[in-house]
Amino acid sequence: MSRLLVAKEINPLSIEDQWYKVAYNIETFLINAGAKEGDYTLVDLYSLAQSHVLENIKEINKENAILVYPNPS
């Protein structure tokens, strides 16, 4: 079975690369679980990866949050 995504070097600071990595891992899981060609699409992989990537972004934003208070007038 041919993969839709190929292994590649990623930049850990790139959201796009993180999304690709998660989608690649999901495809690996599907193949290992017995998925056949045509069982999923590239859009399926990215859609399944989306919630994980967004949750990671939320966690990063929480860790780096800066509290901004209104300037007293």
CHARMM-style PDB file with segment names, atoms N, HN, CA, C and O in Angstrom:
ATOM      1  N   MET     1       0.850  -1.189   0.000  1.00  0.00      PROA
ATOM      2  CA  MET     1       0.000   0.000   0.000  1.00  0.00      PROA
ATOM      3  C   MET     1       0.887   1.241   0.000  1.00  0.00      PROA
ATOM      4  O   MET     1       1.850   1.321   0.763  1.00  0.00      PROA
ATOM      5  N   SER     2       0.566   2.194  -0.845  1.00  0.00      PROA
ATOM      6  HN  SER     2      -0.216   2.129  -1.465  1.00  0.00      PROA
ATOM      7  CA  SER     2       1.338   3.433  -0.864  1.00  0.00      PROA
ATOM      8  C   SER     2       0.721   4.426   0.127  1.00  0.00      PROA
ATOM      9  O   SER     2      -0.496   4.512   0.285  1.00  0.00      PROA
ATOM     10  N   ARG     3       1.594   5.153   0.769  1.00  0.00      PROA
ATOM     11  HN  ARG     3       2.583   5.083   0.641  1.00  0.00      PROA
ATOM     12  CA  ARG     3       1.170   6.157   1.745  1.00  0.00      PROA
ATOM     13  C   ARG     3       0.757   7.442   1.029  1.00  0.00      PROA
ATOM     14  O   ARG     3       1.201   7.708  -0.088  1.00  0.00      PROA
ATOM     15  N   LEU     4      -0.086   8.227   1.674  1.00  0.00      PROA
ATOM     16  HN  LEU     4      -0.447   8.011   2.581  1.00  0.00      PROA
ATOM     17  CA  LEU     4      -0.409   9.554   1.158  1.00  0.00      PROA
ATOM     18  C   LEU     4       0.638  10.564   1.621  1.00  0.00      PROA
ATOM     19  O   LEU     4       0.925  11.535   0.921  1.00  0.00      PROA
ATOM     20  N   LEU     5       1.206  10.331   2.804  1.00  0.00      PROA
ATOM     21  HN  LEU     5       0.973   9.542   3.373  1.00  0.00      PROA
ATOM     22  CA  LEU     5       2.221  11.212   3.360  1.00  0.00      PROA
ATOM     23  C   LEU     5       3.538  10.454   3.473  1.00  0.00      PROA
ATOM     24  O   LEU     5       3.550   9.261   3.775  1.00  0.00      PROA
ATOM     25  N   VAL     6       4.640  11.144   3.231  1.00  0.00      PROA
ATOM     26  HN  VAL     6       4.631  12.113   2.985  1.00  0.00      PROA
ATOM     27  CA  VAL     6       5.965  10.521   3.334  1.00  0.00      PROA
ATOM     28  C   VAL     6       6.705  11.119   4.527  1.00  0.00      PROA
ATOM     29  O   VAL     6       6.458  12.258   4.923  1.00  0.00      PROA
ATOM     30  N   ALA     7       7.615  10.330   5.089  1.00  0.00      PROA
ATOM     31  HN  ALA     7       7.815   9.404   4.767  1.00  0.00      PROA
ATOM     32  CA  ALA     7       8.414  10.815   6.212  1.00  0.00      PROA
ATOM     33  C   ALA     7       9.301  11.968   5.733  1.00  0.00      PROA
ATOM     34  O   ALA     7       9.861  11.920   4.638  1.00  0.00      PROA
ATOM     35  N   LYS     8       9.418  12.994   6.563  1.00  0.00      PROA
ATOM     36  HN  LYS     8       8.963  13.033   7.452  1.00  0.00      PROA
ATOM     37  CA  LYS     8      10.286  14.121   6.219  1.00  0.00      PROA
ATOM     38  C   LYS     8      10.752  14.792   7.500  1.00  0.00      PROA
ATOM     39  O   LYS     8      10.157  14.626   8.565  1.00  0.00      PROA
ATOM     40  N   GLU     9      11.822  15.548   7.371  1.00  0.00      PROA
ATOM     41  HN  GLU     9      12.305  15.683   6.506  1.00  0.00      PROA
ATOM     42  CA  GLU     9      12.322  16.323   8.505  1.00  0.00      PROA
ATOM     43  C   GLU     9      11.329  17.433   8.804  1.00  0.00      PROA
ATOM     44  O   GLU     9      10.787  18.055   7.891  1.00  0.00      PROA
ATOM     45  N   ILE    10      11.093  17.678  10.090  1.00  0.00      PROA
ATOM     46  HN  ILE    10      11.533  17.172  10.832  1.00  0.00      PROA
ATOM     47  CA  ILE    10      10.162  18.744  10.445  1.00  0.00      PROA
ATOM     48  C   ILE    10      10.837  19.745  11.361  1.00  0.00      PROA
ATOM     49  O   ILE    10      11.794  19.428  12.067  1.00  0.00      PROA
ATOM     50  N   ASN    11      10.320  20.949  11.331  1.00  0.00      PROA
ATOM     51  HN  ASN    11       9.542  21.207  10.758  1.00  0.00      PROA
ATOM     52  CA  ASN    11      10.752  22.007  12.231  1.00  0.00      PROA
ATOM     53  C   ASN    11       9.790  21.984  13.416  1.00  0.00      PROA
ATOM     54  O   ASN    11       8.600  22.242  13.239  1.00  0.00      PROA
ATOM     55  N   PRO    12      10.278  21.681  14.622  1.00  0.00      PROA
ATOM     56  CA  PRO    12       9.383  21.580  15.776  1.00  0.00      PROA
ATOM     57  C   PRO    12       8.691  22.898  16.133  1.00  0.00      PROA
ATOM     58  O   PRO    12       7.720  22.896  16.889  1.00  0.00      PROA
ATOM     59  N   LEU    13       9.170  24.006  15.607  1.00  0.00      PROA
ATOM     60  HN  LEU    13       9.959  24.008  14.993  1.00  0.00      PROA
ATOM     61  CA  LEU    13       8.552  25.300  15.888  1.00  0.00      PROA
ATOM     62  C   LEU    13       7.516  25.690  14.847  1.00  0.00      PROA
ATOM     63  O   LEU    13       6.877  26.735  14.971  1.00  0.00      PROA
ATOM     64  N   SER    14       7.343  24.873  13.835  1.00  0.00      PROA
ATOM     65  HN  SER    14       7.862  24.024  13.734  1.00  0.00      PROA
ATOM     66  CA  SER    14       6.409  25.165  12.750  1.00  0.00      PROA
ATOM     67  C   SER    14       5.076  24.459  12.997  1.00  0.00      PROA
ATOM     68  O   SER    14       5.033  23.240  13.159  1.00  0.00      PROA
ATOM     69  N   ILE    15       4.000  25.227  13.026  1.00  0.00      PROA
ATOM     70  HN  ILE    15       4.035  26.218  12.895  1.00  0.00      PROA
ATOM     71  CA  ILE    15       2.673  24.642  13.207  1.00  0.00      PROA
ATOM     72  C   ILE    15       2.352  23.711  12.045  1.00  0.00      PROA
ATOM     73  O   ILE    15       1.803  22.627  12.245  1.00  0.00      PROA
ATOM     74  N   GLU    16       2.693  24.134  10.837  1.00  0.00      PROA
ATOM     75  HN  GLU    16       3.139  25.015  10.675  1.00  0.00      PROA
ATOM     76  CA  GLU    16       2.418  23.310   9.662  1.00  0.00      PROA
ATOM     77  C   GLU    16       3.138  21.972   9.752  1.00  0.00      PROA
ATOM     78  O   GLU    16       2.566  20.929   9.438  1.00  0.00      PROA
ATOM     79  N   ASP    17       4.404  22.009  10.183  1.00  0.00      PROA
ATOM     80  HN  ASP    17       4.868  22.857  10.438  1.00  0.00      PROA
ATOM     81  CA  ASP    17       5.170  20.769  10.303  1.00  0.00      PROA
ATOM     82  C   ASP    17       4.628  19.893  11.422  1.00  0.00      PROA
ATOM     83  O   ASP    17       4.599  18.670  11.281  1.00  0.00      PROA
ATOM     84  N   GLN    18       4.204  20.480  12.516  1.00  0.00      PROA
ATOM     85  HN  GLN    18       4.228  21.474  12.630  1.00  0.00      PROA
ATOM     86  CA  GLN    18       3.609  19.696  13.597  1.00  0.00      PROA
ATOM     87  C   GLN    18       2.329  19.019  13.122  1.00  0.00      PROA
ATOM     88  O   GLN    18       2.079  17.854  13.431  1.00  0.00      PROA
ATOM     89  N   TRP    19       1.531  19.755  12.376  1.00  0.00      PROA
ATOM     90  HN  TRP    19       1.734  20.701  12.126  1.00  0.00      PROA
ATOM     91  CA  TRP    19       0.285  19.208  11.840  1.00  0.00      PROA
ATOM     92  C   TRP    19       0.596  18.033  10.903  1.00  0.00      PROA
ATOM     93  O   TRP    19      -0.067  16.998  10.951  1.00  0.00      PROA
ATOM     94  N   TYR    20       1.607  18.208  10.058  1.00  0.00      PROA
ATOM     95  HN  TYR    20       2.147  19.049  10.019  1.00  0.00      PROA
ATOM     96  CA  TYR    20       2.029  17.143   9.151  1.00  0.00      PROA
ATOM     97  C   TYR    20       2.458  15.907   9.934  1.00  0.00      PROA
ATOM     98  O   TYR    20       2.092  14.782   9.593  1.00  0.00      PROA
ATOM     99  N   LYS    21       3.241  16.133  10.992  1.00  0.00      PROA
ATOM    100  HN  LYS    21       3.539  17.046  11.270  1.00  0.00      PROA
ATOM    101  CA  LYS    21       3.745  15.023  11.800  1.00  0.00      PROA
ATOM    102  C   LYS    21       2.594  14.237  12.423  1.00  0.00      PROA
ATOM    103  O   LYS    21       2.607  13.006  12.402  1.00  0.00      PROA
ATOM    104  N   VAL    22       1.615  14.920  12.968  1.00  0.00      PROA
ATOM    105  HN  VAL    22       1.605  15.920  12.985  1.00  0.00      PROA
ATOM    106  CA  VAL    22       0.470  14.249  13.577  1.00  0.00      PROA
ATOM    107  C   VAL    22      -0.324  13.492  12.507  1.00  0.00      PROA
ATOM    108  O   VAL    22      -0.732  12.352  12.730  1.00  0.00      PROA
ATOM    109  N   ALA    23      -0.542  14.113  11.358  1.00  0.00      PROA
ATOM    110  HN  ALA    23      -0.211  15.039  11.177  1.00  0.00      PROA
ATOM    111  CA  ALA    23      -1.259  13.451  10.265  1.00  0.00      PROA
ATOM    112  C   ALA    23      -0.491  12.212   9.802  1.00  0.00      PROA
ATOM    113  O   ALA    23      -1.093  11.174   9.526  1.00  0.00      PROA
ATOM    114  N   TYR    24       0.823  12.318   9.719  1.00  0.00      PROA
ATOM    115  HN  TYR    24       1.312  13.161   9.943  1.00  0.00      PROA
ATOM    116  CA  TYR    24       1.663  11.175   9.333  1.00  0.00      PROA
ATOM    117  C   TYR    24       1.520  10.044  10.346  1.00  0.00      PROA
ATOM    118  O   TYR    24       1.394   8.879   9.968  1.00  0.00      PROA
ATOM    119  N   ASN    25       1.541  10.384  11.626  1.00  0.00      PROA
ATOM    120  HN  ASN    25       1.644  11.330  11.933  1.00  0.00      PROA
ATOM    121  CA  ASN    25       1.400   9.374  12.676  1.00  0.00      PROA
ATOM    122  C   ASN    25       0.018   8.711  12.631  1.00  0.00      PROA
ATOM    123  O   ASN    25      -0.109   7.510  12.870  1.00  0.00      PROA
ATOM    124  N   ILE    26      -1.000   9.493  12.327  1.00  0.00      PROA
ATOM    125  HN  ILE    26      -0.897  10.468  12.132  1.00  0.00      PROA
ATOM    126  CA  ILE    26      -2.351   8.926  12.200  1.00  0.00      PROA
ATOM    127  C   ILE    26      -2.398   7.957  11.025  1.00  0.00      PROA
ATOM    128  O   ILE    26      -2.990   6.882  11.122  1.00  0.00      PROA
ATOM    129  N   GLU    27      -1.768   8.344   9.909  1.00  0.00      PROA
ATOM    130  HN  GLU    27      -1.287   9.217   9.831  1.00  0.00      PROA
ATOM    131  CA  GLU    27      -1.742   7.437   8.765  1.00  0.00      PROA
ATOM    132  C   GLU    27      -1.012   6.138   9.119  1.00  0.00      PROA
ATOM    133  O   GLU    27      -1.449   5.054   8.731  1.00  0.00      PROA
ATOM    134  N   THR    28       0.081   6.244   9.842  1.00  0.00      PROA
ATOM    135  HN  THR    28       0.436   7.124  10.157  1.00  0.00      PROA
ATOM    136  CA  THR    28       0.813   5.055  10.275  1.00  0.00      PROA
ATOM    137  C   THR    28      -0.085   4.152  11.117  1.00  0.00      PROA
ATOM    138  O   THR    28      -0.120   2.937  10.925  1.00  0.00      PROA
ATOM    139  N   PHE    29      -0.804   4.760  12.046  1.00  0.00      PROA
ATOM    140  HN  PHE    29      -0.776   5.747  12.203  1.00  0.00      PROA
ATOM    141  CA  PHE    29      -1.735   4.005  12.885  1.00  0.00      PROA
ATOM    142  C   PHE    29      -2.794   3.302  12.032  1.00  0.00      PROA
ATOM    143  O   PHE    29      -3.082   2.125  12.248  1.00  0.00      PROA
ATOM    144  N   LEU    30      -3.369   4.016  11.072  1.00  0.00      PROA
ATOM    145  HN  LEU    30      -3.135   4.972  10.897  1.00  0.00      PROA
ATOM    146  CA  LEU    30      -4.404   3.426  10.223  1.00  0.00      PROA
ATOM    147  C   LEU    30      -3.859   2.244   9.411  1.00  0.00      PROA
ATOM    148  O   LEU    30      -4.521   1.214   9.283  1.00  0.00      PROA
ATOM    149  N   ILE    31      -2.663   2.401   8.872  1.00  0.00      PROA
ATOM    150  HN  ILE    31      -2.125   3.238   8.977  1.00  0.00      PROA
ATOM    151  CA  ILE    31      -2.045   1.320   8.091  1.00  0.00      PROA
ATOM    152  C   ILE    31      -1.789   0.114   8.992  1.00  0.00      PROA
ATOM    153  O   ILE    31      -2.076  -1.023   8.618  1.00  0.00      PROA
ATOM    154  N   ASN    32      -1.244   0.376  10.188  1.00  0.00      PROA
ATOM    155  HN  ASN    32      -1.011   1.300  10.491  1.00  0.00      PROA
ATOM    156  CA  ASN    32      -0.972  -0.719  11.117  1.00  0.00      PROA
ATOM    157  C   ASN    32      -2.255  -1.403  11.580  1.00  0.00      PROA
ATOM    158  O   ASN    32      -2.238  -2.579  11.944  1.00  0.00      PROA
ATOM    159  N   ALA    33      -3.361  -0.672  11.566  1.00  0.00      PROA
ATOM    160  HN  ALA    33      -3.374   0.283  11.270  1.00  0.00      PROA
ATOM    161  CA  ALA    33      -4.651  -1.239  11.978  1.00  0.00      PROA
ATOM    162  C   ALA    33      -5.350  -1.954  10.827  1.00  0.00      PROA
ATOM    163  O   ALA    33      -6.435  -2.507  11.007  1.00  0.00      PROA
ATOM    164  N   GLY    34      -4.728  -1.945   9.633  1.00  0.00      PROA
ATOM    165  HN  GLY    34      -3.847  -1.495   9.486  1.00  0.00      PROA
ATOM    166  CA  GLY    34      -5.288  -2.692   8.521  1.00  0.00      PROA
ATOM    167  C   GLY    34      -6.007  -1.885   7.460  1.00  0.00      PROA
ATOM    168  O   GLY    34      -6.679  -2.457   6.601  1.00  0.00      PROA
ATOM    169  N   ALA    35      -5.880  -0.561   7.501  1.00  0.00      PROA
ATOM    170  HN  ALA    35      -5.334  -0.096   8.198  1.00  0.00      PROA
ATOM    171  CA  ALA    35      -6.532   0.272   6.487  1.00  0.00      PROA
ATOM    172  C   ALA    35      -5.976  -0.067   5.109  1.00  0.00      PROA
ATOM    173  O   ALA    35      -4.785  -0.336   4.951  1.00  0.00      PROA
ATOM    174  N   LYS    36      -6.835  -0.049   4.149  1.00  0.00      PROA
ATOM    175  HN  LYS    36      -7.802   0.170   4.278  1.00  0.00      PROA
ATOM    176  CA  LYS    36      -6.467  -0.333   2.757  1.00  0.00      PROA
ATOM    177  C   LYS    36      -6.513   0.955   1.944  1.00  0.00      PROA
ATOM    178  O   LYS    36      -7.121   1.945   2.351  1.00  0.00      PROA
ATOM    179  N   GLU    37      -5.855   0.920   0.779  1.00  0.00      PROA
ATOM    180  HN  GLU    37      -5.361   0.116   0.449  1.00  0.00      PROA
ATOM    181  CA  GLU    37      -5.855   2.086  -0.096  1.00  0.00      PROA
ATOM    182  C   GLU    37      -7.291   2.494  -0.409  1.00  0.00      PROA
ATOM    183  O   GLU    37      -8.106   1.662  -0.808  1.00  0.00      PROA
ATOM    184  N   GLY    38      -7.595   3.762  -0.230  1.00  0.00      PROA
ATOM    185  HN  GLY    38      -6.933   4.438   0.093  1.00  0.00      PROA
ATOM    186  CA  GLY    38      -8.938   4.279  -0.474  1.00  0.00      PROA
ATOM    187  C   GLY    38      -9.806   4.350   0.771  1.00  0.00      PROA
ATOM    188  O   GLY    38     -10.901   4.911   0.727  1.00  0.00      PROA
ATOM    189  N   ASP    39      -9.330   3.785   1.893  1.00  0.00      PROA
ATOM    190  HN  ASP    39      -8.441   3.330   1.928  1.00  0.00      PROA
ATOM    191  CA  ASP    39     -10.100   3.841   3.147  1.00  0.00      PROA
ATOM    192  C   ASP    39     -10.106   5.240   3.755  1.00  0.00      PROA
ATOM    193  O   ASP    39     -10.992   5.566   4.545  1.00  0.00      PROA
ATOM    194  N   TYR    40      -9.127   6.071   3.394  1.00  0.00      PROA
ATOM    195  HN  TYR    40      -8.407   5.806   2.753  1.00  0.00      PROA
ATOM    196  CA  TYR    40      -9.030   7.422   3.940  1.00  0.00      PROA
ATOM    197  C   TYR    40      -8.398   8.335   2.895  1.00  0.00      PROA
ATOM    198  O   TYR    40      -7.761   7.878   1.946  1.00  0.00      PROA
ATOM    199  N   THR    41      -8.590   9.630   3.093  1.00  0.00      PROA
ATOM    200  HN  THR    41      -9.107  10.002   3.864  1.00  0.00      PROA
ATOM    201  CA  THR    41      -8.034  10.638   2.182  1.00  0.00      PROA
ATOM    202  C   THR    41      -7.055  11.521   2.941  1.00  0.00      PROA
ATOM    203  O   THR    41      -6.939  11.436   4.164  1.00  0.00      PROA
ATOM    204  N   LEU    42      -6.362  12.360   2.207  1.00  0.00      PROA
ATOM    205  HN  LEU    42      -6.456  12.429   1.214  1.00  0.00      PROA
ATOM    206  CA  LEU    42      -5.453  13.324   2.817  1.00  0.00      PROA
ATOM    207  C   LEU    42      -6.232  14.271   3.731  1.00  0.00      PROA
ATOM    208  O   LEU    42      -5.758  14.631   4.809  1.00  0.00      PROA
ATOM    209  N   VAL    43      -7.417  14.668   3.300  1.00  0.00      PROA
ATOM    210  HN  VAL    43      -7.802  14.375   2.425  1.00  0.00      PROA
ATOM    211  CA  VAL    43      -8.262  15.550   4.120  1.00  0.00      PROA
ATOM    212  C   VAL    43      -8.649  14.846   5.412  1.00  0.00      PROA
ATOM    213  O   VAL    43      -8.683  15.475   6.470  1.00  0.00      PROA
ATOM    214  N   ASP    44      -8.942  13.544   5.342  1.00  0.00      PROA
ATOM    215  HN  ASP    44      -8.914  13.033   4.482  1.00  0.00      PROA
ATOM    216  CA  ASP    44      -9.258  12.783   6.553  1.00  0.00      PROA
ATOM    217  C   ASP    44      -8.107  12.851   7.548  1.00  0.00      PROA
ATOM    218  O   ASP    44      -8.324  13.083   8.737  1.00  0.00      PROA
ATOM    219  N   LEU    45      -6.884  12.650   7.066  1.00  0.00      PROA
ATOM    220  HN  LEU    45      -6.707  12.462   6.100  1.00  0.00      PROA
ATOM    221  CA  LEU    45      -5.722  12.659   7.956  1.00  0.00      PROA
ATOM    222  C   LEU    45      -5.557  14.004   8.641  1.00  0.00      PROA
ATOM    223  O   LEU    45      -5.339  14.071   9.851  1.00  0.00      PROA
ATOM    224  N   TYR    46      -5.662  15.081   7.859  1.00  0.00      PROA
ATOM    225  HN  TYR    46      -5.840  15.026   6.876  1.00  0.00      PROA
ATOM    226  CA  TYR    46      -5.500  16.410   8.445  1.00  0.00      PROA
ATOM    227  C   TYR    46      -6.672  16.769   9.359  1.00  0.00      PROA
ATOM    228  O   TYR    46      -6.482  17.453  10.365  1.00  0.00      PROA
ATOM    229  N   SER    47      -7.859  16.322   9.026  1.00  0.00      PROA
ATOM    230  HN  SER    47      -8.013  15.766   8.209  1.00  0.00      PROA
ATOM    231  CA  SER    47      -9.020  16.582   9.890  1.00  0.00      PROA
ATOM    232  C   SER    47      -8.869  15.862  11.224  1.00  0.00      PROA
ATOM    233  O   SER    47      -9.165  16.430  12.276  1.00  0.00      PROA
ATOM    234  N   LEU    48      -8.412  14.620  11.184  1.00  0.00      PROA
ATOM    235  HN  LEU    48      -8.172  14.158  10.330  1.00  0.00      PROA
ATOM    236  CA  LEU    48      -8.199  13.877  12.419  1.00  0.00      PROA
ATOM    237  C   LEU    48      -7.078  14.496  13.256  1.00  0.00      PROA
ATOM    238  O   LEU    48      -7.127  14.449  14.485  1.00  0.00      PROA
ATOM    239  N   ALA    49      -6.082  15.067  12.607  1.00  0.00      PROA
ATOM    240  HN  ALA    49      -6.042  15.105  11.609  1.00  0.00      PROA
ATOM    241  CA  ALA    49      -4.953  15.671  13.320  1.00  0.00      PROA
ATOM    242  C   ALA    49      -5.295  17.040  13.896  1.00  0.00      PROA
ATOM    243  O   ALA    49      -4.649  17.490  14.843  1.00  0.00      PROA
ATOM    244  N   GLN    50      -6.289  17.699  13.342  1.00  0.00      PROA
ATOM    245  HN  GLN    50      -6.814  17.333  12.573  1.00  0.00      PROA
ATOM    246  CA  GLN    50      -6.588  19.089  13.701  1.00  0.00      PROA
ATOM    247  C   GLN    50      -6.821  19.298  15.190  1.00  0.00      PROA
ATOM    248  O   GLN    50      -6.237  20.212  15.772  1.00  0.00      PROA
ATOM    249  N   SER    51      -7.645  18.489  15.817  1.00  0.00      PROA
ATOM    250  HN  SER    51      -8.119  17.746  15.345  1.00  0.00      PROA
ATOM    251  CA  SER    51      -7.973  18.719  17.228  1.00  0.00      PROA
ATOM    252  C   SER    51      -6.742  18.547  18.106  1.00  0.00      PROA
ATOM    253  O   SER    51      -6.572  19.279  19.081  1.00  0.00      PROA
ATOM    254  N   HSD    52      -5.890  17.597  17.778  1.00  0.00      PROA
ATOM    255  HN  HSD    52      -6.029  17.002  16.987  1.00  0.00      PROA
ATOM    256  CA  HSD    52      -4.670  17.396  18.561  1.00  0.00      PROA
ATOM    257  C   HSD    52      -3.735  18.601  18.440  1.00  0.00      PROA
ATOM    258  O   HSD    52      -3.185  19.076  19.433  1.00  0.00      PROA
ATOM    259  N   VAL    53      -3.565  19.079  17.224  1.00  0.00      PROA
ATOM    260  HN  VAL    53      -4.012  18.693  16.416  1.00  0.00      PROA
ATOM    261  CA  VAL    53      -2.673  20.220  16.997  1.00  0.00      PROA
ATOM    262  C   VAL    53      -3.224  21.475  17.686  1.00  0.00      PROA
ATOM    263  O   VAL    53      -2.473  22.219  18.317  1.00  0.00      PROA
ATOM    264  N   LEU    54      -4.519  21.704  17.565  1.00  0.00      PROA
ATOM    265  HN  LEU    54      -5.129  21.099  17.053  1.00  0.00      PROA
ATOM    266  CA  LEU    54      -5.119  22.881  18.211  1.00  0.00      PROA
ATOM    267  C   LEU    54      -4.999  22.804  19.726  1.00  0.00      PROA
ATOM    268  O   LEU    54      -4.768  23.822  20.379  1.00  0.00      PROA
ATOM    269  N   GLU    55      -5.152  21.619  20.290  1.00  0.00      PROA
ATOM    270  HN  GLU    55      -5.339  20.792  19.760  1.00  0.00      PROA
ATOM    271  CA  GLU    55      -4.997  21.450  21.740  1.00  0.00      PROA
ATOM    272  C   GLU    55      -3.569  21.756  22.168  1.00  0.00      PROA
ATOM    273  O   GLU    55      -3.350  22.370  23.212  1.00  0.00      PROA
ATOM    274  N   ASN    56      -2.597  21.332  21.368  1.00  0.00      PROA
ATOM    275  HN  ASN    56      -2.775  20.833  20.520  1.00  0.00      PROA
ATOM    276  CA  ASN    56      -1.198  21.660  21.662  1.00  0.00      PROA
ATOM    277  C   ASN    56      -0.961  23.162  21.628  1.00  0.00      PROA
ATOM    278  O   ASN    56      -0.242  23.697  22.471  1.00  0.00      PROA
ATOM    279  N   ILE    57      -1.559  23.841  20.663  1.00  0.00      PROA
ATOM    280  HN  ILE    57      -2.143  23.406  19.978  1.00  0.00      PROA
ATOM    281  CA  ILE    57      -1.400  25.297  20.564  1.00  0.00      PROA
ATOM    282  C   ILE    57      -1.998  25.964  21.796  1.00  0.00      PROA
ATOM    283  O   ILE    57      -1.406  26.894  22.344  1.00  0.00      PROA
ATOM    284  N   LYS    58      -3.164  25.500  22.238  1.00  0.00      PROA
ATOM    285  HN  LYS    58      -3.645  24.744  21.793  1.00  0.00      PROA
ATOM    286  CA  LYS    58      -3.786  26.055  23.440  1.00  0.00      PROA
ATOM    287  C   LYS    58      -2.880  25.880  24.651  1.00  0.00      PROA
ATOM    288  O   LYS    58      -2.727  26.801  25.453  1.00  0.00      PROA
ATOM    289  N   GLU    59      -2.281  24.708  24.787  1.00  0.00      PROA
ATOM    290  HN  GLU    59      -2.405  23.959  24.136  1.00  0.00      PROA
ATOM    291  CA  GLU    59      -1.389  24.446  25.923  1.00  0.00      PROA
ATOM    292  C   GLU    59      -0.160  25.350  25.875  1.00  0.00      PROA
ATOM    293  O   GLU    59       0.264  25.881  26.901  1.00  0.00      PROA
ATOM    294  N   ILE    60       0.405  25.521  24.694  1.00  0.00      PROA
ATOM    295  HN  ILE    60       0.060  25.090  23.860  1.00  0.00      PROA
ATOM    296  CA  ILE    60       1.563  26.403  24.552  1.00  0.00      PROA
ATOM    297  C   ILE    60       1.179  27.829  24.916  1.00  0.00      PROA
ATOM    298  O   ILE    60       1.937  28.524  25.593  1.00  0.00      PROA
ATOM    299  N   ASN    61      -0.002  28.270  24.468  1.00  0.00      PROA
ATOM    300  HN  ASN    61      -0.617  27.705  23.918  1.00  0.00      PROA
ATOM    301  CA  ASN    61      -0.443  29.624  24.775  1.00  0.00      PROA
ATOM    302  C   ASN    61      -0.682  29.809  26.269  1.00  0.00      PROA
ATOM    303  O   ASN    61      -0.403  30.882  26.804  1.00  0.00      PROA
ATOM    304  N   LYS    62      -1.189  28.792  26.951  1.00  0.00      PROA
ATOM    305  HN  LYS    62      -1.416  27.920  26.516  1.00  0.00      PROA
ATOM    306  CA  LYS    62      -1.382  28.874  28.400  1.00  0.00      PROA
ATOM    307  C   LYS    62      -0.055  29.036  29.114  1.00  0.00      PROA
ATOM    308  O   LYS    62       0.069  29.846  30.033  1.00  0.00      PROA
ATOM    309  N   GLU    63       0.941  28.262  28.689  1.00  0.00      PROA
ATOM    310  HN  GLU    63       0.840  27.604  27.942  1.00  0.00      PROA
ATOM    311  CA  GLU    63       2.253  28.305  29.322  1.00  0.00      PROA
ATOM    312  C   GLU    63       2.957  29.637  29.100  1.00  0.00      PROA
ATOM    313  O   GLU    63       3.739  30.080  29.941  1.00  0.00      PROA
ATOM    314  N   ASN    64       2.681  30.266  27.978  1.00  0.00      PROA
ATOM    315  HN  ASN    64       2.046  29.906  27.294  1.00  0.00      PROA
ATOM    316  CA  ASN    64       3.358  31.517  27.632  1.00  0.00      PROA
ATOM    317  C   ASN    64       2.441  32.729  27.769  1.00  0.00      PROA
ATOM    318  O   ASN    64       2.732  33.795  27.227  1.00  0.00      PROA
ATOM    319  N   ALA    65       1.344  32.567  28.486  1.00  0.00      PROA
ATOM    320  HN  ALA    65       1.108  31.701  28.926  1.00  0.00      PROA
ATOM    321  CA  ALA    65       0.371  33.649  28.605  1.00  0.00      PROA
ATOM    322  C   ALA    65       0.966  34.852  29.332  1.00  0.00      PROA
ATOM    323  O   ALA    65       1.714  34.724  30.301  1.00  0.00      PROA
ATOM    324  N   ILE    66       0.608  36.000  28.831  1.00  0.00      PROA
ATOM    325  HN  ILE    66       0.000  36.105  28.044  1.00  0.00      PROA
ATOM    326  CA  ILE    66       1.016  37.253  29.466  1.00  0.00      PROA
ATOM    327  C   ILE    66      -0.274  37.982  29.860  1.00  0.00      PROA
ATOM    328  O   ILE    66      -1.159  38.214  29.036  1.00  0.00      PROA
ATOM    329  N   LEU    67      -0.347  38.327  31.126  1.00  0.00      PROA
ATOM    330  HN  LEU    67       0.371  38.138  31.795  1.00  0.00      PROA
ATOM    331  CA  LEU    67      -1.534  39.040  31.567  1.00  0.00      PROA
ATOM    332  C   LEU    67      -1.374  40.519  31.221  1.00  0.00      PROA
ATOM    333  O   LEU    67      -0.356  41.135  31.535  1.00  0.00      PROA
ATOM    334  N   VAL    68      -2.367  41.062  30.589  1.00  0.00      PROA
ATOM    335  HN  VAL    68      -3.195  40.561  30.335  1.00  0.00      PROA
ATOM    336  CA  VAL    68      -2.349  42.479  30.202  1.00  0.00      PROA
ATOM    337  C   VAL    68      -3.491  43.164  30.925  1.00  0.00      PROA
ATOM    338  O   VAL    68      -4.649  42.765  30.797  1.00  0.00      PROA
ATOM    339  N   TYR    69      -3.168  44.177  31.670  1.00  0.00      PROA
ATOM    340  HN  TYR    69      -2.228  44.501  31.773  1.00  0.00      PROA
ATOM    341  CA  TYR    69      -4.184  44.925  32.410  1.00  0.00      PROA
ATOM    342  C   TYR    69      -4.405  46.254  31.716  1.00  0.00      PROA
ATOM    343  O   TYR    69      -3.491  46.808  31.105  1.00  0.00      PROA
ATOM    344  N   PRO    70      -5.640  46.770  31.815  1.00  0.00      PROA
ATOM    345  CA  PRO    70      -5.886  48.090  31.218  1.00  0.00      PROA
ATOM    346  C   PRO    70      -5.017  49.156  31.882  1.00  0.00      PROA
ATOM    347  O   PRO    70      -4.727  49.100  33.077  1.00  0.00      PROA
ATOM    348  N   ASN    71      -4.626  50.098  31.090  1.00  0.00      PROA
ATOM    349  HN  ASN    71      -4.861  50.144  30.120  1.00  0.00      PROA
ATOM    350  CA  ASN    71      -3.837  51.217  31.602  1.00  0.00      PROA
ATOM    351  C   ASN    71      -4.758  52.128  32.411  1.00  0.00      PROA
ATOM    352  O   ASN    71      -5.713  52.678  31.862  1.00  0.00      PROA
ATOM    353  N   PRO    72      -4.482  52.302  33.735  1.00  0.00      PROA
ATOM    354  CA  PRO    72      -5.365  53.170  34.520  1.00  0.00      PROA
ATOM    355  C   PRO    72      -5.290  54.615  34.031  1.00  0.00      PROA
ATOM    356  O   PRO    72      -4.203  55.136  33.782  1.00  0.00      PROA
ATOM    357  N   SER    73      -6.429  55.245  33.898  1.00  0.00      PROA
ATOM    358  HN  SER    73      -7.312  54.822  34.100  1.00  0.00      PROA
ATOM    359  CA  SER    73      -6.453  56.618  33.388  1.00  0.00      PROA
ATOM    360  C   SER    73      -6.645  57.595  34.519  1.00  0.00      PROA
ATOM    361  OT1 SER    73      -6.692  58.803  34.289  1.00  0.00      PROA
TER     362      SER     73
END
